[in-house]
Amino acid sequence: MAIEYLKRGKSDAERDDDDAKVRAIVETTLKDIEARGDAAVRELSEKFDNYSPASYRLSQEEIDALIAEVDPRDLADIKFAQEQVRRFAEAQRASMIDIEVETMPGVILGHKNIPVQSVGCYVPGGKFPMVASAHMSVLTAQVAGVPRIIACTPPWQGKPNPAVVAAMHLGGAHEIYVLGGIQAVGAMAIGTETIDPVHLLVGPGNAFVAEAKRQLFGRVGIDLFAGPTETMVIADETVDGELCATDLLGQAEHGYNSPAVLVTNSRKLAEETLNEIDRLLTILPTADTASVSWRDYGEVILCNSYDEMLVVADDIASEHVQVMTDRDDWFLENMTCYGALFLGPRTNVANGDKVIGTNHTLPTKKAGRYTGGLWVGKFLKTHSYQKVTSDAAATEIGEYGSRLCMLEGFVGHAEQCNVRVRRYGGINVPYGEGAPYREAAE
């Protein structure tokens, strides 16, 4: 029996058509920002957010006033979450060491981990104020040692969101701007009269933000393609439909195009989950959003075996993969393509999104096949260096290098080696020839 889809979402062709429309809008908008700078940014902010302050950058006085508006319990919760994120990020940073080794006498090779010098962090917040995204990008960049961290977030209900601004400030942002969407990402990457461009863009966002980052890649670095939220639940009969349905809809409420997929080997669980989703959508306060995502992007895939479930899951390469089976560690050992794993019924994506300490900026649209999520290492560049400290090493390496350059036809390259062989080894190598063959080279 083949894999059976009890529910399908939009076809690939329909999704590609949606992507093409987004690409065209983003391309035009970025060109406008590049041509007109602050004026274009202001027009876009007025058009999409109905927001046009004297300055989009918050002053320290404005930041302090906004933080004072945050309920003390909420502020304590933000600090607790940031402490969890910091602990894990610091452990990750400690795992990345500079190295220097002597690979042969007189030849020293090494690498250094150097922070990116400026980072732009996008924190979504037009529909839902994504407080946690500030921890994931701003705080992690701070742990990495980035010397200039700027952060952008859209206005919420017509003004800066106090909790998001508090999280940005506590996380270590040096500049905070109340800007959203393409205009925020474009301004940070391209620069305007009032915003100096950055070297790296990070942070999740909607389809327009993700596409803007894709088009800006090359001009600046990006963390990864983090578009609309995706979630997958891999489950068997060790759990029930209520748990699966809750976890699927809990992520579908992110937006109107958030894929939510159940992969199971139990027809009973699949049907129970479908029924439970219908029930929950009658009472979920965010059902207006979640129901559209479930209708257009929800899928239920019935497999015959755990091996088949694994193949399907790796092919989809979902951003969030929640595993609730009798063999969760088997999936941990064997899965290769995903954003992050959430193992066991006690674990859930919401905790990962908000507080547990791992980073919630994760690859979408199958990018988990070639990259993991945002982490402290994304803010570091590993640069190598070489040093030759003896005449004997300069001569030996030079002889090998000269012959290998001549093998490829690079005479000028070979001469870089030859001049060292002549100078430090006292061996005469005519210009345009490889270094002499030696028995020792065999």
N, C-alpha and C positions, 0 to 999 in steps of 0.2 A: 504494500500500500504506500502511495506517495505521500509527501508532506501535504497537509490539507489546510487551506486558509478558511477558517470559519468567519473571518471578517478581514476585508482588505481596505486600505486607504487609497489615496489618490495614486494614479499610475505615475511611472517615472516620466512619461511624456508631459503630463499635466504639471508635475513639479518642475520640470525643466522650463516650461513656458513661464511659470511664475518667476523663476530665477532670471530669465532673460529680461523680463520687465524691470526687475529690481536693478540689474546691471546697467541698463540704459539710464535710469534715473540717477544712479550714483555717479556714473561717468560725467554726466552733464553738471551735476552739483559740485563735484570736486574741481572741475575746470573753472567754474564760477568762483569758487573760493580762492583758487590760485590766481585768478585774474584780478579779483576785487577785494580780497583780504577781509578786513574787519567789516566793511560795508555788506559784503555777501553774507557773512556769518550773522550779522544783526538781522538782515532781512529774513534769513532762514529761521532764526529763533523767534522772530515776531510771527512768521507764518505758521510754524508748526507748534510752538509752545506758548504763543501769545505773551512773550516775555522779552522786555527790552529795558534793562536797568542802565544806569549811567556807566557802570563797569561790570563785566561778567565775572571778573576776578573778585573774590571776597577778600576784604581787608581783615586784619587780625581782630579788629574791634567787632566786625560783623560775625566772624567765626566764634568769638567768645560769647556774643549775644545769642547766637543760635544754639551753642552747646548748653547755655543756661536754660534754654527752653526744654531740654530733654529731661524726661522724668528720671529721677535718681535710680529707680529700679532698672529702667531701660539702659541707662548709662552703665550700670554695673554689669548687666547682661552683655553689653557690647565689649566691655573690658574682659569679661570671662572668655568670650568667644575669641577675642584677639590673643589672649594668653595661650589658648589651645593651638591656634594657627601658628603663633610664634614658636612654641615648643617644637612643633614638627618641622617648621622651616629651619630652625637653628640646627636641629639634628641632621637635616638634609645638607645644610651648608657645611657642617663639620665633616660630612662624608666626602666632600670635594676638596682634595688636598693638592697643593702645589708639589711638583716632583722634580727632582734633578738626579740623573743617573750617569755614571761613566760607563758607556757601552763597550768601549775598548780603551786601552791606555791612552790618555790624552784627548779623548773625545767625550765631551760632556753635553748631554741633551736634557732639556727640561720643558716644563710648561707652567704657566701662571694663570690663575683664574682671576680675571679683572672685571669689575662691575661695569655694565653698560653705563655711560656717563649721563644719560637723561632718558627718562621714561614717561610716557603719557598713559595714565590709567583711566579707562572708561568704566564708569559705574552706572549701569542702567537704573532708571527710576521714574520714567514717565507714567507708567501704569501702576507698577508696584515699586516702592522705594527699596532698592536692593542694597540694604545696609551691609550685608555679608560680603558683597563684591569688593567693598573697600578693604576688608581684611585680606582678601585673597590676592589682590594686586598691590595695593599701596604698602601694606605691612610686609609682604614677602619681598618687595623691592628694597624696603628699608633693611631687612635682615641681610640681604645680599650686599648692602653697602652702596647702593646707587646714590650719587651725590645730588641729583636734581630729579625730584619726583613731582609731576604735576597730575592733577586729577580733575576730571570733568564729570558732572552729573546733571541731568536735565532738571528744570524746576518741577516741583510737585504741588499741584493745586495752586499754581501761580506764584510760588516762591521757593526759595531753597529749602530742602528738607533737613530739619535740624539733626535728626538721627544719622542720616547719611553723611552730613558735613562733620558731625562729631567723630564718626568712624574714620573718615578720611584724615582728619586732623590727628587723632590719636594714633592712627596707623603710620603717620610720618610724612604726609604730603607737605611739600614746600610751597606749592601754589594750588589753589582750589578755584575752579571756574564753574559757574552754573550754566552749563551748555549741554545740549543733548544731541543725539543722532549723528547724521553725516557731518553736520557743521562742527560738532565737537571733535570728531575723529580727524576730519580734514584740517581743522585749525591746528591741532597738536602735531600732525605729521608735516603739513606744508608750511605752517607758520603764517602769521599775519603781522600787521604793524605793532600789535601789542602782545603777541604770544610768540615766543621763540620756539622753533620746531624742536622736536625730540628725536632721539635715535631709535626708539623702540615703542611700539604701541601694544598695550595688553588690555585684556578685559573682555567679558562677554557682551552680547547685545542682540538686537533683533536682526532680521535679514538684511536690512539696509546698512547697519553698522558692520556686520560680518563682511558684506560685499565691499564696503569702503576700505576695510582693512586689506582685503584681497587685492584691490586695485592699487593700494598704496605700498604694498609689499615690494621691496626693492629700493624705493625711495627711503623707507625706514624698515626696520625689522618688525615682525609681529610675533606674538606668542604662538598663536595657532588660529585655525578657523573655528571660532566659537559662535555659532549662530543659534537659532531657536533650540530650546531644550529638547533632548531626546531621552526617552527612558525605555528600558526593557526589563521585564520580569521573567526570569527563568524559574519555573516552579513545577513541582509534582504534587501528589496527593498528601504530602506531609503538611501542607497549608491549605487554607480555604479561600473561597471566592471573595469574601469580604476583605481579607488582607491584600489579595492581588488587585482587586478593584480600587481600593483606597490608594495603593501605591501607584497605580497607573494614572488615576485622575489627579493625584497630588502633584504630578509633574505636568499633566495636560493643561492645567490652569495657567501655566506660564504665558501662553499666547495662543493665537488661532492656528498656528502651524507647528505645534509641538508633537512629534511622533511618539506614540505610546504603544508598545508591542508586548503581548504575552506569548511566550514560547513554552509549550508544555507537552507532556506525553500523556496527559489525562483528559479525555473528552469530558468527563464529569466536571473536573475543575474548570475547563474552558467554558462550558455552558453555565456553570454556577457564577463564574466571573462576569460573563456577559449580562446575566440577569442582575447581578449586584451593581454593575455599572449603571444600568438603566434606573435602578432604585436610587442610587446615590445622586444621580444627576437631577433628581426631583427635589433634593434637599441641600445640595452643595451651594453655598452662597456665590461661588465663582463659576457656576454652571454655564453661564452665558458664554464664557471663554472656553472652558474645558469641554463642553459638548461639541463645539465646532471642531476643536482639535481631534476629539475622539471620532467624530463623524468623518472627517477628511483624512486623518492620519493614523487613526487607531487600527491595529491589526491583532488578530488572534491566530496563532500558527500551531497546529496540532502535529506533533512528530511521533514517530514510532519508538524511538529509543533515546537514551541520554547522548549517545554518540551523534545522532542526528540533530538533537537540540544544540549540541556544541557547534556543529558545522553551520547551522542556521545562524546562531548567535555571532560567530566569528565573521560570517558573510555580511551581516547587517552592521556590525561594528558600532553599536550604539554608544552614546555618550555615557549614560548611567546604566549599569547592568546589575540588577538586584537578583541574587541567587538564593532561592529558598527550596532546597531539595534535601534528599537523604545523603547527598555526596557533594556538599558545597566546596570542600577543599579540592575535590577532583576537578571542578571547574576552575578553581584558582590555579591549579597546576597546569591545566591544559588550554585554557583560553589565551589567545594571543592578540586579539583585536578588540579594543574597547577603550572607553575613557577612564572609568573607574569602576571597581567592583564593590558591591555591598553584600556581604556574605551572612546569610542566616536571617531568620524571621525577626530577631531582635534588632537587626540593623536596618536602617532605612535611608533613602536618599536625602530626605529633609534634614536629618542630622548632619550628613555630609555637606549639604549646601550651606548650613548656617553655623555650625558650632563645633563639630567633633575634632577638626584640626587639619584634615586633608584639604587640598585646594579644590574649589568647585568650578574653576574655569577649565573646561575639558573639551576635547576634540569632538566635532560633530560631522555629519555628512561623510561618514566613513574615514575621516582623517585619523581615527584611531588605528588604522592599518600602518601608519608611518610615524606617528608621534603620540606621546603621552600628553598629559595636561600641563597647565601652568604650575611651575614650582620654582624654588629659589634658583635652581640652575639656569632657568631661562633668562635671568637677569645677569648672568655671568658669561664672559667670553673666555674660552680656554686658548691661550696663545702659547705657541711653542718658541723655544730659542735653542741656539746651538753655540758651542764654544770649543775651539781646538786649542789645547794648551801646550803642545810639545812639537818640536820640529819633526820628530819621527812620525807622529800621527798626521801632521799636515802633509807629509810626503806620501805616506801609505794611502790615506784617503784620497789625496790628489791624484795618485796614479790610477786608482779604480775609477774615480770620477772622470778623469780625462778620457779613458778608453770608452766608458759608457756614453759620454757625450758624443764622441766620434762615431759610435755605433748608430746613433740617431742622426748624424750629420750636422750637429751643432758645433761648429769649429770655435766660435766665440766663447761658447760655454766651456769647451775643452781648455781654451787658453786661460780661463780663470783658474782652472786646476793646475795647468802647466806652470804658470808663473810661481805658484807655491812650491811645486816640485823642484823648480830650478833654485828658488830662493832658500828654501828650508832643507832641501835634500841634496843640493849640489849636483843635481842630475840635469844634463843638457837635453832639453826636449825642444826640437825645432818648432817654430810657430806653424800651426795648422796640422800637427801630427799628434797622435795619442801618446800618452806616456809609455815608456818602454815596458815590454812584457818581462815579468820576473817569475822565477820558479815559485817564489813565496806566494804569488797570487793564485796559484792553482788550488 
